[in-house]
Amino acid sequence: MTLLEVEGLTKSFGGIKAMQDVSFSVDEGQILGVIGPNGAGKTTLFNLITGFLAPDRGVVKLAGQSITGLRPDLIARRGLARTFQISEPMNALTVEEAVRISAYCRSGINRREAFTVAAEVMERVGLLDNSKKLTSSLTAAEIHRLEFARALAAGPRMILLDELAAGLWPEEQAELVRLVTEASRRDGIAFLIVEHKLSFLQSVADSSIVINFGQKIAEGPPAEVLRNSEVEKAYLGSKE
């Protein structure tokens, strides 16, 4: 069943077309990668989907209902969570507090239930032993796991991951692959993943789209689209 539908999404900043008539869909439990060079419009795409930017044209639907133009908090409450390329780990809070705050995105949740959700999610991502630590004391890899934990705690139907594997060692990337795959296969959570590490995307994504200068130029399995001549020129560089 289709969960996310993006139809003709278009956004300009002055005379610069940051997003040009982009359309795609994501099914329940699907993991879709977003590939493209720096400045291609990938984070703009995330901001348009999650309500941090309003599109000039186009529609975004979640489970068949338009979320176009809604505030980010209302979109989150409908089941669309995200991480950010530049993490803001809320340094004055403990890990547990940061995760628990995200749990309150769940409709009707009370204080006791939020504590339970936070504990379950922290154990799942390997942060339970660090629950009383300030987020400012975490390593880079732990901050990445905290970002993932906060997204999970919100009880999402879909998570948008913005370069969550950046700066991770191979074994840390492998753990992130495990967490994403588990959430997708076990819980039915869909993912839209922006990532420059192609090895990570190829190990986790079911399919992918390629964005360049705000346009979708290819779609298909990651290994297949990376052999596309237009993609090679735009992202990997021309062989000539």
C-alpha positions in Angstrom: 0.0 0.0 0.0 1.3 3.5 -0.9 2.1 5.5 2.2 3.8 8.7 0.8 2.9 10.4 -2.4 4.9 13.3 -3.8 3.3 14.9 -6.9 4.8 17.7 -9.0 6.7 19.2 -6.1 8.2 22.6 -7.1 10.0 25.3 -5.2 12.0 28.3 -6.2 14.2 30.7 -4.2 14.3 34.0 -6.1 15.4 32.9 -9.6 16.8 29.6 -8.5 14.7 26.5 -9.0 15.5 24.3 -6.1 12.9 21.7 -6.9 11.3 21.1 -10.3 8.2 19.0 -10.7 9.4 16.0 -8.6 7.1 13.1 -8.2 7.6 9.7 -6.5 5.9 7.4 -4.0 6.9 5.2 -1.1 5.0 2.1 0.1 4.5 1.0 3.6 7.7 -0.6 4.9 9.7 0.4 1.8 13.2 1.9 2.1 13.8 4.5 -0.6 17.2 6.2 -1.0 17.7 9.7 -2.4 21.0 10.2 -4.3 22.5 13.3 -5.6 25.5 15.7 -5.5 25.8 18.6 -3.1 23.3 21.3 -3.8 21.0 18.9 -5.8 18.0 19.8 -3.6 17.8 16.7 -1.4 17.5 18.5 1.9 15.1 21.0 0.3 13.0 17.9 -0.7 12.9 16.8 2.9 12.0 20.3 4.1 9.1 20.4 1.7 7.7 17.0 2.7 7.9 17.7 6.4 6.5 21.2 6.4 9.6 23.3 7.0 9.1 24.8 3.6 5.9 25.4 1.6 6.0 24.3 -2.1 5.2 26.7 -4.9 3.3 23.9 -6.6 2.7 20.2 -5.9 1.1 18.0 -3.3 2.4 15.8 -0.6 0.1 13.0 0.7 0.5 10.7 3.7 -1.8 7.7 3.7 -3.9 9.3 1.0 -4.4 12.6 2.9 -2.8 15.8 1.9 -0.2 17.2 4.4 0.8 20.0 2.0 1.2 23.3 3.9 0.7 21.8 7.4 3.0 22.8 10.2 5.9 20.4 11.0 4.5 19.4 14.4 1.1 18.5 12.9 2.9 16.4 10.2 4.9 14.7 12.9 1.7 13.8 14.8 0.3 12.2 11.6 3.2 9.8 11.6 6.1 11.4 9.6 9.3 11.7 11.6 12.7 13.0 10.5 16.3 13.5 11.5 18.5 16.4 10.5 21.8 16.7 8.7 23.1 18.9 11.4 22.1 17.2 14.7 20.8 19.4 17.6 21.0 17.0 20.5 19.6 19.4 23.2 22.7 19.5 25.3 21.0 20.4 28.6 18.9 17.2 28.5 19.7 13.7 29.4 19.4 11.0 26.7 16.2 9.7 28.4 14.7 13.2 28.5 15.4 13.8 24.8 13.9 10.5 23.7 10.9 11.0 26.0 10.1 14.4 24.5 9.7 12.8 21.1 7.4 10.1 22.6 4.9 12.9 23.3 4.3 13.2 19.6 2.1 10.1 20.0 -1.5 10.9 20.2 -3.0 10.6 23.7 0.2 9.3 25.4 0.5 9.9 29.2 3.7 10.5 31.3 4.0 6.8 32.4 3.6 5.6 28.8 6.2 8.1 27.6 8.7 6.7 30.1 8.0 3.2 28.9 8.4 4.1 25.2 11.6 5.9 25.9 13.1 2.9 27.8 12.1 0.5 25.0 13.5 2.6 22.3 16.8 3.3 24.1 17.3 -0.4 24.7 16.5 -1.1 21.0 19.2 1.3 19.8 21.8 0.5 22.4 21.5 3.7 24.5 19.8 2.4 27.6 23.1 2.3 29.6 23.6 6.0 28.7 20.1 7.1 29.6 21.2 9.4 32.4 24.0 11.0 30.4 23.7 14.5 29.1 23.4 14.4 25.4 26.4 16.8 25.2 28.6 14.0 26.5 27.7 11.6 23.7 30.1 10.5 21.0 29.3 11.2 17.3 28.0 7.6 16.8 25.9 7.9 19.9 24.4 11.2 18.7 23.4 9.4 15.5 21.7 6.7 17.5 20.0 9.3 19.6 18.6 10.9 16.5 17.3 7.6 15.3 15.9 6.8 18.8 14.0 10.2 18.9 12.5 9.4 15.5 11.4 5.9 16.6 10.0 7.2 19.9 7.5 9.4 18.0 5.7 6.3 16.8 6.1 7.1 13.1 4.7 5.4 10.0 7.6 6.8 8.1 11.1 8.3 8.9 13.1 10.6 6.8 16.9 10.2 7.5 19.1 13.0 6.4 22.7 11.7 6.1 22.5 9.8 9.4 25.4 7.6 8.4 27.8 10.5 7.9 31.0 10.2 9.9 30.3 6.6 11.0 32.9 3.8 10.9 31.9 0.7 8.8 30.8 -1.3 11.9 28.7 1.7 13.0 27.1 1.9 9.6 26.4 -1.8 9.7 24.5 -1.3 13.0 22.5 1.5 11.5 21.6 -0.8 8.5 20.4 -3.4 11.1 18.3 -0.8 12.9 16.7 0.6 9.8 16.0 -2.9 8.3 14.5 -4.1 11.5 12.2 -1.1 11.8 11.1 -1.6 8.1 10.6 -5.4 8.1 9.3 -5.9 11.7 7.4 -2.7 12.3 6.4 -1.7 8.7 8.0 1.7 9.0 8.9 3.3 5.6 12.1 5.2 5.1 13.2 8.0 2.8 17.0 8.2 3.2 19.3 11.0 1.9 22.9 9.7 2.0 26.2 10.3 0.2 27.7 7.0 1.3 26.6 4.8 -1.6 27.8 1.6 0.1 25.3 2.3 2.9 22.4 3.0 0.5 23.2 -0.1 -1.5 23.1 -2.3 1.6 19.8 -0.9 2.9 17.6 0.6 0.2 15.0 -1.3 -1.8 15.0 1.4 -4.4 16.3 4.9 -5.0 15.7 8.1 -6.9 18.4 10.5 -8.1 18.0 14.3 -7.8 20.2 16.8 -9.7 19.5 20.5 -9.9 16.1 19.9 -8.3 15.0 17.4 -10.9 14.5 13.7 -10.6 16.8 12.2 -13.3 16.6 8.4 -12.5 14.7 5.9 -10.4 15.3 2.2 -9.6 17.5 -0.1 -7.5 20.7 1.8 -6.3 23.1 -0.4 -8.2 21.1 0.0 -11.3 20.7 3.8 -11.2 24.4 4.3 -10.5 25.1 2.7 -13.9 22.9 5.3 -15.6 25.0 7.5 -17.8 23.2 10.7 -16.8 23.7 9.8 -13.1 27.4 9.1 -13.7 27.8 12.6 -15.3 25.8 14.3 -12.6 27.0 12.5 -9.5 30.0 10.4 -10.1 31.5 12.6 -12.9 31.8 12.0 -16.6 34.2 9.2 -17.7 35.4 11.4 -20.5 
